[in-house]
């Protein structure tokens, strides 16, 4: 099974538009949604082909797997999953210590800098075609929003993917290693984390502005409920109503994927209450590290 012509065109549009955005990575499910495609397997197959062709790069995102505290903190991103599998990690947000496994490792795709440059260069050449810039920006925003929304519910760890997709991923990565184009050797191929990344929160924070949200919506509801609880416990009579208002605005910003407004509200609440637990998790939805 492979993607049809229309899906292929849409996937190409997705990647090209994304190359103009500040989004650094996406999950395959975002592509599935954008292209209105039906088969995750086919979408994966096509994305893996783009990896082979050098347009995309596959990376592995390790997320905290503390189900009790509903934490989904991004801990680290690596090129090779086998480098960290079974290694022990610590989450700086919830304090969870856990082992990297196929169930907390998520395949994500990044546009390679080379391809990004090519796409942007092509665009400059086409500028005399009198493109509607406003409309074009709107399209870029649309793609970025699909990626951001997808992070709420869409991401699937390697271990939960259909076996055929797992096989395809491993096959393509194997080919790339064997073809020796330096793909995996350029950066991080021999990453050795001493089993613990606690106290080094910068590891999981790239230079991306629009970060992908990581938490299922019912889980985010719980986090916002937790935030309100913490506000009522830790605020005083004079600032309680104000903080509750900020929390409400924060939730709205989260629902609308409004990073700017969200970051502002996080800072307001942080200014009054410091780094309370639920706020740190919510902040990470907006790509912030408290
Ligand atoms: Zn955690």
py3Dmol code that shows the C-alpha trace and the ligand (Angstrom):
import py3Dmol

protein = """\
ATOM      1  CA  UNK A   1       0.000   0.000   0.000  1.00  0.00           C
ATOM      2  CA  UNK A   2       1.295   3.438  -0.789  1.00  0.00           C
ATOM      3  CA  UNK A   3      -0.042   6.955  -0.816  1.00  0.00           C
ATOM      4  CA  UNK A   4      -2.109   8.028  -3.807  1.00  0.00           C
ATOM      5  CA  UNK A   5      -1.224  10.941  -6.056  1.00  0.00           C
ATOM      6  CA  UNK A   6      -3.316  13.465  -4.172  1.00  0.00           C
ATOM      7  CA  UNK A   7      -1.953  12.393  -0.793  1.00  0.00           C
ATOM      8  CA  UNK A   8       1.564  12.523  -2.145  1.00  0.00           C
ATOM      9  CA  UNK A   9       1.018  16.073  -3.379  1.00  0.00           C
ATOM     10  CA  UNK A  10      -0.424  17.101  -0.003  1.00  0.00           C
ATOM     11  CA  UNK A  11       2.479  15.561   1.908  1.00  0.00           C
ATOM     12  CA  UNK A  12       4.880  17.451  -0.317  1.00  0.00           C
ATOM     13  CA  UNK A  13       2.920  20.655   0.320  1.00  0.00           C
ATOM     14  CA  UNK A  14       3.010  19.965   4.040  1.00  0.00           C
ATOM     15  CA  UNK A  15       6.786  19.562   4.109  1.00  0.00           C
ATOM     16  CA  UNK A  16       7.423  22.545   1.835  1.00  0.00           C
ATOM     17  CA  UNK A  17       5.169  24.907   3.763  1.00  0.00           C
ATOM     18  CA  UNK A  18       6.619  23.694   7.035  1.00  0.00           C
ATOM     19  CA  UNK A  19      10.074  24.562   5.732  1.00  0.00           C
ATOM     20  CA  UNK A  20       9.012  28.227   5.956  1.00  0.00           C
ATOM     21  CA  UNK A  21       7.783  27.929   9.518  1.00  0.00           C
ATOM     22  CA  UNK A  22       9.715  27.757  12.756  1.00  0.00           C
ATOM     23  CA  UNK A  23       8.384  24.285  13.504  1.00  0.00           C
ATOM     24  CA  UNK A  24      11.349  22.002  13.999  1.00  0.00           C
ATOM     25  CA  UNK A  25       9.734  18.606  14.024  1.00  0.00           C
ATOM     26  CA  UNK A  26       6.464  16.787  13.546  1.00  0.00           C
ATOM     27  CA  UNK A  27       4.885  13.431  14.161  1.00  0.00           C
ATOM     28  CA  UNK A  28       3.676  11.338  11.227  1.00  0.00           C
ATOM     29  CA  UNK A  29       0.111  11.652  12.509  1.00  0.00           C
ATOM     30  CA  UNK A  30       0.171  15.387  11.707  1.00  0.00           C
ATOM     31  CA  UNK A  31       0.882  14.508   8.096  1.00  0.00           C
ATOM     32  CA  UNK A  32      -1.902  11.951   8.124  1.00  0.00           C
ATOM     33  CA  UNK A  33      -4.318  14.660   9.198  1.00  0.00           C
ATOM     34  CA  UNK A  34      -3.050  17.364   6.877  1.00  0.00           C
ATOM     35  CA  UNK A  35      -3.064  15.115   3.820  1.00  0.00           C
ATOM     36  CA  UNK A  36      -6.387  13.610   4.811  1.00  0.00           C
ATOM     37  CA  UNK A  37      -4.762  10.262   4.243  1.00  0.00           C
ATOM     38  CA  UNK A  38      -6.241   7.041   5.514  1.00  0.00           C
ATOM     39  CA  UNK A  39      -3.274   4.775   6.025  1.00  0.00           C
ATOM     40  CA  UNK A  40      -0.629   5.601   8.607  1.00  0.00           C
ATOM     41  CA  UNK A  41       1.486   2.861   7.117  1.00  0.00           C
ATOM     42  CA  UNK A  42       1.474   4.502   3.682  1.00  0.00           C
ATOM     43  CA  UNK A  43       2.224   7.910   5.139  1.00  0.00           C
ATOM     44  CA  UNK A  44       5.134   6.425   7.069  1.00  0.00           C
ATOM     45  CA  UNK A  45       6.373   4.703   3.958  1.00  0.00           C
ATOM     46  CA  UNK A  46       6.386   7.973   2.038  1.00  0.00           C
ATOM     47  CA  UNK A  47       8.027   9.931   4.866  1.00  0.00           C
ATOM     48  CA  UNK A  48      10.711   7.272   5.123  1.00  0.00           C
ATOM     49  CA  UNK A  49      11.320   7.672   1.430  1.00  0.00           C
ATOM     50  CA  UNK A  50      11.846  11.393   2.022  1.00  0.00           C
ATOM     51  CA  UNK A  51      14.325  10.417   4.739  1.00  0.00           C
ATOM     52  CA  UNK A  52      16.213   8.304   2.222  1.00  0.00           C
ATOM     53  CA  UNK A  53      16.193  11.197  -0.209  1.00  0.00           C
ATOM     54  CA  UNK A  54      17.577  13.618   2.355  1.00  0.00           C
ATOM     55  CA  UNK A  55      14.552  15.887   2.692  1.00  0.00           C
ATOM     56  CA  UNK A  56      13.717  14.670   6.158  1.00  0.00           C
ATOM     57  CA  UNK A  57      15.553  13.219   9.066  1.00  0.00           C
ATOM     58  CA  UNK A  58      14.085  10.751  11.522  1.00  0.00           C
ATOM     59  CA  UNK A  59      14.763  11.378  15.182  1.00  0.00           C
ATOM     60  CA  UNK A  60      13.662   9.669  18.349  1.00  0.00           C
ATOM     61  CA  UNK A  61      12.031  11.626  21.098  1.00  0.00           C
ATOM     62  CA  UNK A  62      12.088  10.186  24.591  1.00  0.00           C
ATOM     63  CA  UNK A  63       9.246  11.314  26.773  1.00  0.00           C
ATOM     64  CA  UNK A  64       8.746  10.938  30.493  1.00  0.00           C
ATOM     65  CA  UNK A  65       6.419   8.034  31.109  1.00  0.00           C
ATOM     66  CA  UNK A  66       5.036   8.878  34.499  1.00  0.00           C
ATOM     67  CA  UNK A  67       1.395   7.906  34.197  1.00  0.00           C
ATOM     68  CA  UNK A  68       0.503   8.684  37.783  1.00  0.00           C
ATOM     69  CA  UNK A  69       1.496  12.312  37.463  1.00  0.00           C
ATOM     70  CA  UNK A  70       0.455  12.531  33.820  1.00  0.00           C
ATOM     71  CA  UNK A  71       3.819  13.837  32.794  1.00  0.00           C
ATOM     72  CA  UNK A  72       4.879  13.732  29.168  1.00  0.00           C
ATOM     73  CA  UNK A  73       7.961  15.897  29.387  1.00  0.00           C
ATOM     74  CA  UNK A  74      10.268  15.646  26.406  1.00  0.00           C
ATOM     75  CA  UNK A  75      13.509  14.385  27.900  1.00  0.00           C
ATOM     76  CA  UNK A  76      15.877  14.033  24.987  1.00  0.00           C
ATOM     77  CA  UNK A  77      15.998  13.624  21.227  1.00  0.00           C
ATOM     78  CA  UNK A  78      18.466  11.233  19.620  1.00  0.00           C
ATOM     79  CA  UNK A  79      19.329   9.939  16.172  1.00  0.00           C
ATOM     80  CA  UNK A  80      19.547   6.293  17.113  1.00  0.00           C
ATOM     81  CA  UNK A  81      17.044   4.710  19.466  1.00  0.00           C
ATOM     82  CA  UNK A  82      19.331   1.814  20.288  1.00  0.00           C
ATOM     83  CA  UNK A  83      21.795   4.247  21.857  1.00  0.00           C
ATOM     84  CA  UNK A  84      19.483   4.972  24.744  1.00  0.00           C
ATOM     85  CA  UNK A  85      17.200   1.965  24.992  1.00  0.00           C
ATOM     86  CA  UNK A  86      17.208   0.512  28.529  1.00  0.00           C
ATOM     87  CA  UNK A  87      19.167   3.508  29.818  1.00  0.00           C
ATOM     88  CA  UNK A  88      17.863   5.167  32.916  1.00  0.00           C
ATOM     89  CA  UNK A  89      16.557   8.739  32.770  1.00  0.00           C
ATOM     90  CA  UNK A  90      15.296  11.205  35.289  1.00  0.00           C
ATOM     91  CA  UNK A  91      12.543  13.707  34.647  1.00  0.00           C
ATOM     92  CA  UNK A  92      13.365  17.167  35.986  1.00  0.00           C
ATOM     93  CA  UNK A  93       9.684  18.067  36.139  1.00  0.00           C
ATOM     94  CA  UNK A  94       8.061  15.197  38.031  1.00  0.00           C
ATOM     95  CA  UNK A  95      11.134  13.455  39.433  1.00  0.00           C
ATOM     96  CA  UNK A  96      10.240  10.174  37.756  1.00  0.00           C
ATOM     97  CA  UNK A  97      13.097   7.746  37.118  1.00  0.00           C
ATOM     98  CA  UNK A  98      12.416   5.428  34.207  1.00  0.00           C
ATOM     99  CA  UNK A  99      14.034   3.309  31.526  1.00  0.00           C
ATOM    100  CA  UNK A 100      13.935   4.290  27.872  1.00  0.00           C
ATOM    101  CA  UNK A 101      11.849   1.693  26.059  1.00  0.00           C
ATOM    102  CA  UNK A 102      10.041   1.309  22.761  1.00  0.00           C
ATOM    103  CA  UNK A 103       6.940   2.558  24.532  1.00  0.00           C
ATOM    104  CA  UNK A 104       8.283   5.960  25.450  1.00  0.00           C
ATOM    105  CA  UNK A 105      10.314   6.563  22.284  1.00  0.00           C
ATOM    106  CA  UNK A 106       8.459   8.447  19.576  1.00  0.00           C
ATOM    107  CA  UNK A 107       9.541   8.731  15.947  1.00  0.00           C
ATOM    108  CA  UNK A 108       9.555  12.352  14.798  1.00  0.00           C
ATOM    109  CA  UNK A 109      10.606  13.874  11.518  1.00  0.00           C
ATOM    110  CA  UNK A 110      12.668  16.995  10.956  1.00  0.00           C
ATOM    111  CA  UNK A 111      13.248  18.871   7.742  1.00  0.00           C
ATOM    112  CA  UNK A 112      16.947  18.745   6.960  1.00  0.00           C
ATOM    113  CA  UNK A 113      18.685  22.149   6.831  1.00  0.00           C
ATOM    114  CA  UNK A 114      19.773  21.405   3.266  1.00  0.00           C
ATOM    115  CA  UNK A 115      16.227  20.834   2.081  1.00  0.00           C
ATOM    116  CA  UNK A 116      14.917  23.825   4.010  1.00  0.00           C
ATOM    117  CA  UNK A 117      17.461  25.987   2.240  1.00  0.00           C
ATOM    118  CA  UNK A 118      16.529  24.580  -1.151  1.00  0.00           C
ATOM    119  CA  UNK A 119      12.817  25.195  -0.626  1.00  0.00           C
ATOM    120  CA  UNK A 120      13.416  28.722   0.557  1.00  0.00           C
ATOM    121  CA  UNK A 121      15.809  29.418  -2.322  1.00  0.00           C
ATOM    122  CA  UNK A 122      13.240  28.190  -4.848  1.00  0.00           C
ATOM    123  CA  UNK A 123      10.684  30.486  -3.330  1.00  0.00           C
ATOM    124  CA  UNK A 124      12.928  33.507  -3.799  1.00  0.00           C
ATOM    125  CA  UNK A 125      13.271  32.649  -7.464  1.00  0.00           C
ATOM    126  CA  UNK A 126       9.508  32.469  -7.795  1.00  0.00           C
ATOM    127  CA  UNK A 127       8.836  35.771  -6.112  1.00  0.00           C
ATOM    128  CA  UNK A 128       8.338  37.546  -9.390  1.00  0.00           C
ATOM    129  CA  UNK A 129       5.276  35.366  -9.943  1.00  0.00           C
ATOM    130  CA  UNK A 130       3.384  37.860  -7.789  1.00  0.00           C
ATOM    131  CA  UNK A 131       2.418  35.449  -5.079  1.00  0.00           C
ATOM    132  CA  UNK A 132      -0.087  36.604  -2.563  1.00  0.00           C
ATOM    133  CA  UNK A 133       2.105  36.885   0.506  1.00  0.00           C
ATOM    134  CA  UNK A 134      -0.720  37.101   2.982  1.00  0.00           C
ATOM    135  CA  UNK A 135      -2.329  33.973   1.627  1.00  0.00           C
ATOM    136  CA  UNK A 136       0.999  32.181   1.640  1.00  0.00           C
ATOM    137  CA  UNK A 137       1.626  33.082   5.291  1.00  0.00           C
ATOM    138  CA  UNK A 138      -1.856  31.825   6.085  1.00  0.00           C
ATOM    139  CA  UNK A 139      -0.994  28.472   4.567  1.00  0.00           C
ATOM    140  CA  UNK A 140       2.230  28.236   6.558  1.00  0.00           C
ATOM    141  CA  UNK A 141       0.319  29.021   9.735  1.00  0.00           C
ATOM    142  CA  UNK A 142      -2.229  26.371   8.879  1.00  0.00           C
ATOM    143  CA  UNK A 143       0.438  23.669   8.608  1.00  0.00           C
ATOM    144  CA  UNK A 144       2.105  24.800  11.828  1.00  0.00           C
ATOM    145  CA  UNK A 145      -1.232  24.562  13.589  1.00  0.00           C
ATOM    146  CA  UNK A 146      -1.889  21.055  12.325  1.00  0.00           C
ATOM    147  CA  UNK A 147       1.455  20.050  13.805  1.00  0.00           C
ATOM    148  CA  UNK A 148       0.747  21.758  17.116  1.00  0.00           C
ATOM    149  CA  UNK A 149      -2.729  20.262  17.440  1.00  0.00           C
ATOM    150  CA  UNK A 150      -1.541  16.824  16.466  1.00  0.00           C
ATOM    151  CA  UNK A 151       0.861  16.781  19.385  1.00  0.00           C
ATOM    152  CA  UNK A 152      -2.087  16.782  21.756  1.00  0.00           C
ATOM    153  CA  UNK A 153      -3.415  13.428  20.701  1.00  0.00           C
ATOM    154  CA  UNK A 154      -1.553  12.114  17.746  1.00  0.00           C
ATOM    155  CA  UNK A 155       1.860  10.872  18.660  1.00  0.00           C
ATOM    156  CA  UNK A 156       2.439   7.143  18.817  1.00  0.00           C
ATOM    157  CA  UNK A 157       5.483   5.495  20.378  1.00  0.00           C
ATOM    158  CA  UNK A 158       7.520   3.062  18.316  1.00  0.00           C
ATOM    159  CA  UNK A 159       6.334   0.150  20.433  1.00  0.00           C
ATOM    160  CA  UNK A 160       2.693   0.815  19.603  1.00  0.00           C
ATOM    161  CA  UNK A 161       3.187   1.130  15.856  1.00  0.00           C
ATOM    162  CA  UNK A 162       2.022  -1.690  13.604  1.00  0.00           C
ATOM    163  CA  UNK A 163       4.889  -4.194  13.129  1.00  0.00           C
ATOM    164  CA  UNK A 164       5.080  -3.467   9.398  1.00  0.00           C
ATOM    165  CA  UNK A 165       5.857   0.192  10.104  1.00  0.00           C
ATOM    166  CA  UNK A 166       8.497  -0.791  12.660  1.00  0.00           C
ATOM    167  CA  UNK A 167      10.103  -3.047  10.079  1.00  0.00           C
ATOM    168  CA  UNK A 168      10.044  -0.275   7.460  1.00  0.00           C
ATOM    169  CA  UNK A 169      11.612   2.240   9.824  1.00  0.00           C
ATOM    170  CA  UNK A 170      14.395  -0.115  10.806  1.00  0.00           C
ATOM    171  CA  UNK A 171      15.009  -1.081   7.204  1.00  0.00           C
ATOM    172  CA  UNK A 172      15.389   2.503   6.014  1.00  0.00           C
ATOM    173  CA  UNK A 173      17.618   3.487   8.923  1.00  0.00           C
ATOM    174  CA  UNK A 174      19.734   0.407   8.323  1.00  0.00           C
ATOM    175  CA  UNK A 175      20.131   1.318   4.656  1.00  0.00           C
ATOM    176  CA  UNK A 176      21.204   4.813   5.544  1.00  0.00           C
ATOM    177  CA  UNK A 177      23.838   3.536   7.938  1.00  0.00           C
ATOM    178  CA  UNK A 178      25.118   1.096   5.343  1.00  0.00           C
ATOM    179  CA  UNK A 179      25.202   3.612   2.547  1.00  0.00           C
ATOM    180  CA  UNK A 180      27.534   5.592   4.784  1.00  0.00           C
ATOM    181  CA  UNK A 181      26.434   9.047   3.804  1.00  0.00           C
ATOM    182  CA  UNK A 182      27.259  10.309   7.248  1.00  0.00           C
ATOM    183  CA  UNK A 183      23.619  10.805   8.063  1.00  0.00           C
ATOM    184  CA  UNK A 184      23.834   9.318  11.495  1.00  0.00           C
ATOM    185  CA  UNK A 185      27.431  10.235  12.069  1.00  0.00           C
ATOM    186  CA  UNK A 186      27.084  13.967  11.794  1.00  0.00           C
ATOM    187  CA  UNK A 187      25.593  14.541  15.160  1.00  0.00           C
ATOM    188  CA  UNK A 188      24.846  12.601  18.224  1.00  0.00           C
ATOM    189  CA  UNK A 189      25.488   9.173  16.756  1.00  0.00           C
ATOM    190  CA  UNK A 190      27.557   8.211  19.743  1.00  0.00           C
ATOM    191  CA  UNK A 191      25.587  10.027  22.345  1.00  0.00           C
ATOM    192  CA  UNK A 192      26.379   8.711  25.784  1.00  0.00           C
ATOM    193  CA  UNK A 193      24.224   9.977  28.557  1.00  0.00           C
ATOM    194  CA  UNK A 194      25.318   8.686  31.898  1.00  0.00           C
ATOM    195  CA  UNK A 195      21.882   7.316  32.546  1.00  0.00           C
ATOM    196  CA  UNK A 196      20.632  10.603  33.908  1.00  0.00           C
ATOM    197  CA  UNK A 197      19.807  13.906  32.358  1.00  0.00           C
ATOM    198  CA  UNK A 198      18.500  15.521  35.477  1.00  0.00           C
ATOM    199  CA  UNK A 199      19.579  19.107  35.885  1.00  0.00           C
ATOM    200  CA  UNK A 200      20.157  19.550  32.196  1.00  0.00           C
ATOM    201  CA  UNK A 201      16.778  20.691  30.946  1.00  0.00           C
ATOM    202  CA  UNK A 202      18.284  22.300  27.866  1.00  0.00           C
ATOM    203  CA  UNK A 203      18.816  18.927  26.275  1.00  0.00           C
ATOM    204  CA  UNK A 204      15.214  18.606  25.287  1.00  0.00           C
ATOM    205  CA  UNK A 205      14.734  22.136  24.095  1.00  0.00           C
ATOM    206  CA  UNK A 206      15.639  22.860  20.525  1.00  0.00           C
ATOM    207  CA  UNK A 207      15.516  26.254  18.956  1.00  0.00           C
ATOM    208  CA  UNK A 208      11.990  25.704  17.756  1.00  0.00           C
ATOM    209  CA  UNK A 209       9.425  28.332  18.512  1.00  0.00           C
ATOM    210  CA  UNK A 210       6.235  26.468  17.798  1.00  0.00           C
ATOM    211  CA  UNK A 211       6.559  23.396  19.925  1.00  0.00           C
ATOM    212  CA  UNK A 212       4.436  20.389  19.517  1.00  0.00           C
ATOM    213  CA  UNK A 213       2.058  19.670  22.295  1.00  0.00           C
ATOM    214  CA  UNK A 214       2.497  16.344  23.985  1.00  0.00           C
ATOM    215  CA  UNK A 215      -0.495  15.626  26.127  1.00  0.00           C
ATOM    216  CA  UNK A 216      -3.841  14.055  25.338  1.00  0.00           C
ATOM    217  CA  UNK A 217      -6.686  16.478  25.915  1.00  0.00           C
ATOM    218  CA  UNK A 218      -8.206  14.669  28.884  1.00  0.00           C
ATOM    219  CA  UNK A 219      -4.768  14.679  30.444  1.00  0.00           C
ATOM    220  CA  UNK A 220      -4.384  18.387  29.830  1.00  0.00           C
ATOM    221  CA  UNK A 221      -7.769  18.906  31.498  1.00  0.00           C
ATOM    222  CA  UNK A 222      -6.407  17.194  34.568  1.00  0.00           C
ATOM    223  CA  UNK A 223      -3.333  19.406  34.526  1.00  0.00           C
ATOM    224  CA  UNK A 224      -5.432  22.549  34.343  1.00  0.00           C
ATOM    225  CA  UNK A 225      -7.609  21.265  37.176  1.00  0.00           C
ATOM    226  CA  UNK A 226      -4.440  20.626  39.169  1.00  0.00           C
ATOM    227  CA  UNK A 227      -3.292  24.176  38.417  1.00  0.00           C
ATOM    228  CA  UNK A 228      -6.553  25.610  39.791  1.00  0.00           C
ATOM    229  CA  UNK A 229      -6.173  23.479  42.884  1.00  0.00           C
ATOM    230  CA  UNK A 230      -2.633  24.718  43.425  1.00  0.00           C
ATOM    231  CA  UNK A 231      -3.773  28.283  42.904  1.00  0.00           C
ATOM    232  CA  UNK A 232      -6.485  27.938  45.537  1.00  0.00           C
ATOM    233  CA  UNK A 233      -4.006  26.375  47.976  1.00  0.00           C
ATOM    234  CA  UNK A 234      -1.140  28.766  47.443  1.00  0.00           C
ATOM    235  CA  UNK A 235      -2.721  32.098  46.624  1.00  0.00           C
ATOM    236  CA  UNK A 236      -4.072  34.602  49.107  1.00  0.00           C
ATOM    237  CA  UNK A 237      -7.259  36.651  49.177  1.00  0.00           C
ATOM    238  CA  UNK A 238      -5.723  39.522  47.265  1.00  0.00           C
ATOM    239  CA  UNK A 239      -4.429  37.596  44.254  1.00  0.00           C
ATOM    240  CA  UNK A 240      -6.635  34.525  44.050  1.00  0.00           C
ATOM    241  CA  UNK A 241      -9.204  35.902  41.598  1.00  0.00           C
ATOM    242  CA  UNK A 242      -6.477  37.374  39.423  1.00  0.00           C
ATOM    243  CA  UNK A 243      -4.593  34.066  39.274  1.00  0.00           C
ATOM    244  CA  UNK A 244      -7.734  32.136  38.465  1.00  0.00           C
ATOM    245  CA  UNK A 245      -8.362  34.528  35.622  1.00  0.00           C
ATOM    246  CA  UNK A 246      -4.807  33.962  34.319  1.00  0.00           C
ATOM    247  CA  UNK A 247      -5.342  30.201  34.557  1.00  0.00           C
ATOM    248  CA  UNK A 248      -8.516  30.486  32.531  1.00  0.00           C
ATOM    249  CA  UNK A 249      -6.765  32.584  29.884  1.00  0.00           C
ATOM    250  CA  UNK A 250      -3.919  30.072  29.882  1.00  0.00           C
ATOM    251  CA  UNK A 251      -6.315  27.237  29.146  1.00  0.00           C
ATOM    252  CA  UNK A 252      -7.899  29.219  26.338  1.00  0.00           C
ATOM    253  CA  UNK A 253      -4.476  29.920  24.866  1.00  0.00           C
ATOM    254  CA  UNK A 254      -3.692  26.208  25.043  1.00  0.00           C
ATOM    255  CA  UNK A 255      -6.899  25.317  23.234  1.00  0.00           C
ATOM    256  CA  UNK A 256      -6.201  27.885  20.544  1.00  0.00           C
ATOM    257  CA  UNK A 257      -2.520  26.973  20.290  1.00  0.00           C
ATOM    258  CA  UNK A 258      -1.690  30.580  21.050  1.00  0.00           C
ATOM    259  CA  UNK A 259       1.911  30.287  22.172  1.00  0.00           C
ATOM    260  CA  UNK A 260       2.408  33.989  22.728  1.00  0.00           C
ATOM    261  CA  UNK A 261      -0.600  34.447  24.995  1.00  0.00           C
ATOM    262  CA  UNK A 262       0.120  31.148  26.760  1.00  0.00           C
ATOM    263  CA  UNK A 263       3.714  32.090  27.547  1.00  0.00           C
ATOM    264  CA  UNK A 264       2.551  35.420  28.911  1.00  0.00           C
ATOM    265  CA  UNK A 265       0.034  33.776  31.261  1.00  0.00           C
ATOM    266  CA  UNK A 266       2.587  31.205  32.413  1.00  0.00           C
ATOM    267  CA  UNK A 267       4.927  34.059  33.342  1.00  0.00           C
ATOM    268  CA  UNK A 268       2.207  35.924  35.216  1.00  0.00           C
ATOM    269  CA  UNK A 269       1.320  32.861  37.291  1.00  0.00           C
ATOM    270  CA  UNK A 270       4.948  31.968  37.815  1.00  0.00           C
ATOM    271  CA  UNK A 271       5.586  35.501  39.036  1.00  0.00           C
ATOM    272  CA  UNK A 272       3.105  35.000  41.869  1.00  0.00           C
ATOM    273  CA  UNK A 273       3.447  31.355  42.729  1.00  0.00           C
ATOM    274  CA  UNK A 274       6.899  30.327  41.494  1.00  0.00           C
ATOM    275  CA  UNK A 275       7.492  27.046  39.713  1.00  0.00           C
ATOM    276  CA  UNK A 276       4.573  24.984  40.901  1.00  0.00           C
ATOM    277  CA  UNK A 277       4.352  21.479  39.437  1.00  0.00           C
ATOM    278  CA  UNK A 278       1.359  21.706  37.138  1.00  0.00           C
ATOM    279  CA  UNK A 279       2.537  25.043  35.736  1.00  0.00           C
ATOM    280  CA  UNK A 280       5.856  23.553  34.667  1.00  0.00           C
ATOM    281  CA  UNK A 281       4.071  20.798  32.750  1.00  0.00           C
ATOM    282  CA  UNK A 282       1.665  23.234  31.156  1.00  0.00           C
ATOM    283  CA  UNK A 283       4.543  25.568  30.259  1.00  0.00           C
ATOM    284  CA  UNK A 284       6.146  22.760  28.293  1.00  0.00           C
ATOM    285  CA  UNK A 285       3.069  22.722  26.001  1.00  0.00           C
ATOM    286  CA  UNK A 286       4.161  26.171  24.897  1.00  0.00           C
ATOM    287  CA  UNK A 287       7.763  25.144  24.485  1.00  0.00           C
ATOM    288  CA  UNK A 288       8.832  26.841  27.692  1.00  0.00           C
ATOM    289  CA  UNK A 289      11.159  25.422  30.284  1.00  0.00           C
ATOM    290  CA  UNK A 290      10.595  26.787  33.773  1.00  0.00           C
TER     291      UNK A 290
END
"""
ligand_1 = """\
1
ZN
Zn 7.993 13.634 34.190
"""
view = py3Dmol.view(width=600, height=400)
view.addModel(protein, "pdb")
view.setStyle({"model": 0}, {"cartoon": {"style": "trace"}})
view.addModel(ligand_1, "xyz")
view.setStyle({"model": 1}, {"stick": {}})
view.zoomTo()
view.show()
